[in-house]
Amino acid sequence: MTAFGGAAMDGGGTVPPLLTPDATPRGSTVARIAAGFAAAATLISCATFTLGTVLFAPLGVLAARAIARRRGRTLARGAAWLGAVLACFVGVPLVFGLLLTKAPPGTVASVRAAMDSAQTKQKPAQLPDWLERVTRLAPSSEVPRPTRSSPPVPSSPSSAS
């Protein structure tokens, strides 16, 4: 072995390959298949709980990959992430807007009425004792205190025309 981790040159001056395509470890194929099944199971369970909006992220990555290929480039990790985020940013409001249009008439009005009644039933927030003590000691907010003033900024000769 050389200092750089490669194989030492044999007598013929060639470097023998460290790992040929035929010498792929057998465990890696099984691990990849298991990882694929785990990813599919995760995607299906997430799609169930998020009403399918999680599916926009892989679609965004695929769209970013297609754009990168069209430009003759490889897909960078940041571009894939950006594609996923933008697809979700557009897709999630579309799905919920579609669900809102399929809702029975009067649903929006009943939700607004429920929000209004919940807000009117709320008690005003009780201030902690230490904050009440501090605000009692502070001057009244009705009378503004003068803040520290700065001297006026002299006008520059170029602005005085």
C-alpha positions in Angstrom: 0.0 0.0 0.0 1.1 3.5 -0.7 1.0 6.5 1.7 -2.2 7.6 0.0 -4.1 4.3 0.6 -3.7 3.0 -2.9 -2.2 -0.3 -3.9 1.5 -0.4 -4.6 2.5 -0.7 -8.2 3.3 -4.2 -9.3 6.4 -5.0 -11.4 4.6 -4.0 -14.7 4.0 -0.4 -13.7 0.2 -0.8 -13.4 -1.9 -0.2 -10.3 -4.3 -3.0 -9.6 -7.9 -1.9 -8.9 -8.9 -1.8 -5.3 -12.6 -2.5 -5.9 -14.0 -3.6 -9.3 -17.7 -3.4 -10.2 -17.9 -7.2 -9.9 -16.5 -7.1 -6.4 -19.4 -5.1 -4.9 -20.1 -6.3 -1.4 -23.3 -8.5 -1.2 -24.6 -6.7 1.9 -24.9 -3.4 0.2 -27.6 -4.6 -2.3 -29.7 -6.0 0.6 -29.2 -2.8 2.6 -30.3 -0.7 -0.4 -33.4 -2.7 -1.0 -34.3 -2.5 2.8 -33.7 1.2 2.7 -36.0 1.5 -0.3 -38.8 -0.3 1.5 -38.3 1.8 4.6 -38.4 5.0 2.5 -41.6 3.8 0.7 -43.2 3.0 4.0 -42.3 6.3 5.5 -43.6 8.2 2.4 -46.9 6.3 2.5 -47.4 6.9 6.2 -46.5 10.6 5.9 -48.8 11.0 2.9 -51.7 9.6 5.0 -51.2 12.0 7.9 -50.5 15.1 5.7 -53.3 14.6 3.3 -50.8 13.9 0.5 -49.0 17.2 0.7 -45.7 15.5 1.6 -45.7 14.1 -2.0 -44.9 17.6 -3.3 -41.4 17.4 -2.0 -40.2 14.5 -4.2 -42.0 16.1 -7.1 -40.1 19.3 -6.5 -36.8 17.4 -6.4 -37.7 15.6 -9.7 -38.6 19.0 -11.3 -35.3 20.5 -10.1 -33.4 17.5 -11.5 -35.2 17.9 -14.8 -34.2 21.6 -14.9 -30.6 20.7 -14.0 -30.4 18.0 -16.7 -31.9 20.4 -19.3 -29.1 22.8 -18.5 -26.5 20.1 -18.7 -25.6 20.1 -15.0 -25.8 17.7 -12.1 -28.4 18.3 -9.4 -26.8 20.0 -6.4 -28.0 19.3 -2.9 -29.1 22.9 -2.3 -31.0 22.9 -5.6 -32.8 19.7 -4.7 -33.8 21.2 -1.3 -34.9 24.4 -2.9 -37.1 22.5 -5.4 -38.7 20.5 -2.6 -39.4 23.6 -0.5 -40.8 25.5 -3.5 -43.0 22.6 -4.5 -44.4 22.3 -1.0 -44.8 26.1 -0.8 -47.0 26.0 -3.9 -48.6 22.6 -3.3 -49.9 22.8 0.3 -52.1 25.9 -0.3 -53.4 24.3 -3.5 -54.4 21.2 -1.6 -56.1 23.0 1.2 -57.7 25.4 -1.2 -59.1 22.4 -3.1 -60.4 20.9 0.2 -62.0 24.2 1.1 -63.9 24.4 -2.2 -65.1 20.8 -1.6 -66.4 21.7 1.9 -70.1 22.1 2.4 -71.6 25.6 2.0 -71.4 27.6 5.2 -68.2 25.9 6.5 -66.1 29.0 6.3 -68.8 31.1 8.0 -69.2 28.5 10.9 -65.4 28.5 11.4 -65.3 32.2 11.5 -68.2 32.3 14.0 -66.4 29.7 16.2 -63.2 31.7 16.2 -65.1 34.9 17.1 -66.9 33.3 20.0 -63.7 31.7 21.3 -62.0 35.1 21.2 -64.8 36.8 23.1 -64.8 34.1 25.8 -61.1 34.5 26.5 -60.1 36.2 29.7 -57.5 38.9 29.4 -54.0 37.7 30.2 -53.0 38.1 33.8 -49.6 39.8 34.2 -47.1 38.2 36.4 -46.5 39.8 39.8 -43.0 41.0 38.9 -44.3 42.7 35.8 -47.1 44.5 37.6 -44.6 45.8 40.1 -42.3 47.1 37.4 -45.2 48.8 35.5 -46.5 50.4 38.6 -43.1 52.0 39.2 -42.8 53.1 35.6 -44.3 56.5 34.6 -47.6 56.5 33.0 -47.7 55.6 29.3 -50.1 58.4 28.6 -47.4 61.0 29.1 -44.5 60.4 26.7 -41.1 60.8 28.2 -38.6 62.7 26.1 -36.1 60.4 24.6 -32.4 61.3 24.3 -32.1 63.7 21.4 -29.3 64.0 19.0 -28.0 67.2 17.5 -29.5 68.0 14.1 -27.7 66.5 11.2 -26.0 69.3 9.2 -27.0 69.4 5.6 -24.3 68.6 3.2 -23.3 71.2 0.6 -24.4 69.0 -2.3 -28.0 68.7 -0.9 -28.4 72.4 -0.4 -29.2 73.5 -3.9 
